[in-house]
């Protein structure tokens, strides 16, 4: 039996890939490729697929759309290395999840098992205990392939910071937060990769630059191209899932999370996400969220990480354009934010938002010299 491990990273299309694997689980299983579910509700989902009932990926709850993230978080929780996120509340114990996976392997006798979660990128921060616990599920595996995708760190950190803002976290501006990511998998990619290679020394390793993934088309196409498995025909592609906050709105959301009560902050985030197609936004690749000082420090910190990735992959430069981290996009964050604020508030888009949200927008408009 072959085991394919997708180990992340975050913000590289992993949610869409997980949705793709979940919505095609029955077709994959029929071809000898097991994308295992981790609880009884997941098994019911497989049963629905087997009798021709289809669920839209976006409508699936997280524990069905991302079952291996639920498993990963439960492993971390069991090892006292984290807590189960709210979206996975109600999931069974780790031993029950493991038994569900073993049962599917025993009953379906697959030639390939695929596990896929960006949360696996954090397993290296557990002294290898989480990796050992996961691999113990597969004592008879004959071959392992590790597949991972890494994003240029300036692009990644901005996107990851935006993801945290999107779920309501109260955090400093990304330009002031670089130190909080030092020594974590979010900046030191070696911490995400090295432990897997140490615990799977015979594994074949595929590490991809996210820029190259986009050239292939998307995360699903790239995974299908590089995962060494014979895919069945007529698999259903997923829709876009887990859209990111537009960069010009991130600072507004950040300030809202800090200032507004959670329900009102959520309404602000929902409004800005809904208006992403109607607002005249500065393109994200033209917005500088970091500034020259932070960019220079980021390049300094990441240079030894690049050297590690070069050594692991045998490439001259894993990120050929790494030096461009120091180049500031042409539109400062302040200017991009101001252009958004000029379009929202009383008498503009969002005029029907709750009064506390409108007051917050008015105060921010005044701060940006728009009132």
C-alpha positions in Angstrom: 0.0 0.0 0.0 1.2 3.5 -0.8 0.6 6.5 1.4 0.5 10.0 -0.1 0.8 12.8 2.5 -0.1 16.4 1.6 1.5 18.4 4.4 0.5 21.9 3.5 1.4 24.7 3.7 -1.5 27.1 4.5 -2.9 29.6 1.9 -1.8 27.5 -1.1 -5.2 26.1 -2.2 -5.3 23.3 0.4 -9.0 23.9 1.2 -10.0 23.5 -2.5 -7.9 20.3 -2.7 -9.5 18.8 0.4 -12.9 19.6 -1.0 -12.0 18.0 -4.3 -10.8 14.8 -2.6 -13.9 14.7 -0.4 -16.5 15.2 -3.2 -14.8 12.5 -5.2 -14.2 10.1 -2.4 -16.5 7.3 -3.7 -15.1 7.5 -7.2 -11.5 7.4 -5.8 -12.4 4.4 -3.5 -13.8 2.5 -6.5 -10.4 2.9 -8.2 -8.5 1.7 -5.1 -7.6 5.1 -3.8 -8.8 5.8 -0.2 -9.4 9.3 1.0 -10.6 8.1 4.5 -13.3 9.7 6.5 -12.7 10.1 10.3 -16.2 9.8 11.8 -19.6 8.2 11.3 -21.0 11.3 9.6 -18.2 11.0 7.1 -19.1 7.4 6.4 -22.7 8.5 5.8 -21.4 11.1 3.3 -19.6 8.2 1.5 -22.8 6.2 1.5 -24.7 9.2 0.0 -22.1 9.4 -2.8 -22.4 5.6 -3.5 -26.1 5.9 -4.2 -25.7 9.0 -6.4 -26.5 11.8 -4.0 -24.3 14.8 -4.4 -23.4 17.6 -2.0 -21.9 20.9 -3.1 -18.5 21.2 -1.5 -19.2 24.8 -0.2 -22.3 23.5 1.6 -20.4 20.7 3.4 -19.6 21.3 7.1 -15.8 21.6 7.8 -15.6 18.1 9.4 -16.7 16.6 6.0 -14.9 19.0 3.7 -11.7 18.8 5.7 -11.7 15.5 7.6 -8.0 15.2 7.9 -7.7 18.7 9.4 -10.1 17.5 12.1 -7.9 14.4 12.6 -4.7 16.6 12.7 -6.2 19.0 15.3 -7.4 16.1 17.4 -3.9 14.6 17.4 -2.4 17.9 18.5 -5.0 18.3 21.2 -4.4 14.8 22.5 -0.7 15.6 22.7 -1.5 18.9 24.5 -0.1 20.9 21.6 -3.3 22.7 20.7 -7.0 22.9 21.0 -9.8 21.7 18.6 -11.1 24.7 16.6 -14.8 25.5 17.0 -15.6 24.3 13.5 -14.6 20.8 14.6 -16.4 20.7 17.9 -18.4 17.4 18.4 -15.8 15.3 16.6 -15.1 11.9 18.2 -12.0 11.0 20.3 -8.7 10.4 18.5 -8.9 6.7 19.2 -12.4 6.6 17.6 -11.1 8.5 14.5 -8.2 6.2 14.2 -10.4 3.1 14.4 -12.6 4.6 11.6 -9.6 5.0 9.4 -8.3 1.5 10.1 -11.8 0.0 9.4 -11.9 1.7 6.0 -8.4 0.4 5.1 -9.3 -3.1 6.3 -12.6 -3.3 4.4 -11.7 -1.6 1.1 -8.1 -2.8 0.8 -6.9 0.2 -1.1 -3.6 0.3 -3.1 -3.2 4.0 -2.2 -4.3 6.1 0.8 -4.3 9.9 0.6 -4.2 12.2 3.7 -4.5 15.9 3.0 -4.3 18.8 5.5 -2.4 22.0 5.8 -2.4 21.4 9.6 0.2 18.6 9.0 2.7 21.4 8.4 2.6 22.1 12.2 3.3 18.5 13.2 7.1 19.2 13.2 6.6 21.5 16.2 5.7 18.5 18.4 9.2 16.9 18.6 7.9 14.3 16.0 5.3 12.8 18.3 2.4 13.9 16.1 4.1 12.5 13.0 4.7 9.2 14.8 1.1 9.0 15.9 -0.2 9.6 12.4 2.2 7.1 10.8 1.3 4.4 13.3 -2.0 4.2 11.5 -0.2 2.7 8.5 2.1 -0.1 9.8 2.0 -2.0 6.5 2.7 0.9 4.1 5.3 0.0 1.5 5.8 3.4 -0.1 5.3 7.0 1.1 5.1 10.2 -1.0 5.3 13.6 0.7 3.8 16.4 -1.3 4.0 20.0 -0.1 3.5 23.5 -1.5 5.4 26.6 -0.2 4.7 30.2 -1.0 7.1 33.1 -1.1 7.2 34.3 2.5 6.1 37.9 1.9 3.1 36.8 0.0 2.4 34.0 2.4 2.6 36.0 5.6 0.2 38.7 4.3 -2.2 36.0 3.2 -2.0 34.1 6.5 -2.4 37.3 8.5 -5.5 38.0 6.4 -6.9 34.6 7.2 -6.5 35.2 10.9 -8.3 38.6 10.5 -11.0 36.9 8.5 -11.9 34.6 11.4 -12.0 37.6 13.8 -8.6 37.5 15.5 -7.4 40.6 17.2 -3.8 41.0 16.0 -1.4 43.8 15.2 -0.8 45.0 11.7 1.3 42.6 9.7 4.2 45.1 9.3 4.5 45.1 13.1 4.0 41.3 13.6 7.0 39.8 11.9 8.7 38.9 15.2 5.6 36.9 16.3 6.2 34.5 13.3 9.9 33.9 14.0 10.7 30.3 15.0 7.3 29.0 13.7 6.3 27.1 10.5 4.9 30.3 9.2 8.3 31.8 8.6 10.8 29.0 9.1 9.6 26.5 6.5 12.3 24.1 7.5 10.3 23.4 10.7 7.4 22.3 8.5 9.4 20.1 6.2 12.5 18.7 8.0 10.7 16.6 10.7 8.6 14.8 8.0 11.8 13.9 6.1 13.5 12.7 9.2 10.6 10.4 10.2 10.0 9.2 6.6 13.6 8.9 5.3 12.6 6.5 2.4 9.8 8.7 1.2 9.8 10.4 -2.2 9.5 14.1 -1.7 7.7 16.6 -3.9 8.0 20.3 -2.8 6.4 22.8 -5.0 6.7 26.6 -5.3 3.2 28.0 -5.2 4.0 30.3 -8.1 4.6 27.1 -10.2 1.4 25.6 -8.9 -0.5 28.6 -10.3 1.2 28.1 -13.6 -0.2 24.6 -13.6 -3.7 26.0 -13.1 -4.6 25.5 -9.4 -3.8 23.3 -6.4 -6.0 20.4 -7.6 -4.4 20.2 -11.0 -0.9 20.4 -9.6 -1.6 17.7 -7.0 -3.1 15.4 -9.7 0.0 16.0 -11.9 2.6 15.3 -9.2 0.9 12.7 -6.9 2.2 9.4 -8.2 -1.1 7.6 -8.6 -3.4 6.7 -11.5 -6.5 8.8 -11.2 -9.9 7.6 -12.4 -11.6 9.6 -15.1 -14.4 12.1 -14.8 -13.5 13.5 -11.3 -15.5 16.6 -10.4 -13.4 19.8 -9.9 -14.2 21.9 -6.9 -15.4 25.5 -6.9 -13.2 28.2 -5.3 -13.4 28.0 -1.6 -12.0 30.0 1.3 -11.6 33.2 -0.6 -9.1 35.6 1.0 -9.8 39.1 2.2 -8.8 41.7 -0.4 -5.6 43.3 0.7 -7.0 46.9 0.6 -9.7 45.8 3.2 -7.4 44.0 5.6 -6.5 47.0 7.8 -10.2 48.0 8.0 -11.1 44.5 9.2 -8.2 44.5 11.6 -9.3 47.8 13.2 -12.9 46.5 13.2 -11.9 43.3 15.1 -10.1 45.5 17.6 -12.9 48.1 18.1 -16.2 46.5 17.4 -18.0 43.8 19.4 -17.7 40.4 17.7 -21.1 40.4 16.1 -20.6 43.8 14.6 -17.0 43.0 13.5 -18.4 39.9 11.8 -21.0 42.0 9.9 -18.2 44.3 8.8 -16.1 41.4 7.5 -19.1 39.9 5.8 -20.0 43.2 4.1 -16.5 43.7 2.8 -16.2 40.2 1.5 -19.6 40.5 -0.2 -18.6 43.8 -1.8 -15.2 42.6 -3.2 -16.6 42.5 -6.7 -18.4 45.9 -6.6 -15.8 48.0 -4.8 -13.1 49.7 -6.9 -10.1 48.0 -5.2 -6.4 48.5 -5.8 -5.2 45.1 -7.1 -3.6 43.1 -4.3 -0.2 42.7 -6.0 0.1 46.5 -6.1 -0.5 47.0 -2.4 2.5 47.1 0.0 1.3 45.7 3.4 4.8 45.4 4.8 7.0 48.5 4.1 10.7 48.6 3.4 12.0 48.0 6.9 9.9 44.8 7.5 10.7 43.6 4.0 14.4 43.9 4.5 14.2 42.0 7.8 12.0 39.3 6.3 14.6 38.8 3.5 17.3 38.5 6.1 15.4 36.0 8.2 14.4 33.8 5.3 17.7 33.6 3.5 18.9 30.6 5.5 15.5 28.9 5.0 15.9 29.3 1.3 19.3 27.6 1.6 17.7 24.7 3.4 15.0 24.3 0.7 17.7 24.5 -2.0 19.6 21.7 -0.4 16.5 19.5 0.1 15.2 20.0 -3.5 18.5 20.2 -5.3 17.5 23.5 -6.9 19.7 26.5 -7.3 16.9 28.7 -5.8 13.6 27.3 -4.6 12.2 30.8 -4.8 14.1 32.3 -7.8 12.6 35.7 -7.1 13.3 35.7 -3.4 15.3 39.0 -3.6 12.2 40.7 -4.8 10.9 40.6 -1.3 12.8 43.8 -0.7 10.9 45.5 -3.5 7.9 47.5 -2.2 4.7 47.4 -4.4 3.8 50.8 -5.7 0.7 51.5 -3.6 1.3 52.0 0.2 -1.3 50.3 2.4 -2.6 53.6 3.7 -3.5 54.7 0.2 -5.2 51.5 -0.7 -7.2 51.6 2.6 -8.2 55.2 2.0 -9.6 54.3 -1.5 -11.9 51.7 0.1 -13.1 54.0 2.9 -14.0 56.6 0.2 -16.5 54.2 -1.2 -18.3 53.0 2.0 -20.3 54.5 4.9 -23.4 56.6 5.2 -24.8 57.6 1.8 -22.5 55.1 0.1 -22.1 51.4 0.0 -23.0 49.8 3.3 -25.4 52.6 4.3 -27.7 49.9 5.8 -25.1 48.5 8.1 -25.8 48.6 11.9 -25.2 52.0 13.5 -22.1 50.9 15.5 -20.5 49.7 12.3 -21.4 53.0 10.5 -19.9 55.0 13.4 -16.8 52.9 13.2 -16.5 53.6 9.4 -17.1 57.3 10.0 -14.4 57.5 12.6 -12.0 55.7 10.3 -12.9 57.9 7.4 -12.2 60.9 9.6 -8.8 59.4 10.6 -8.0 59.1 6.9 -9.0 62.7 6.2 -12.2 61.7 4.3 -14.6 63.6 6.6 
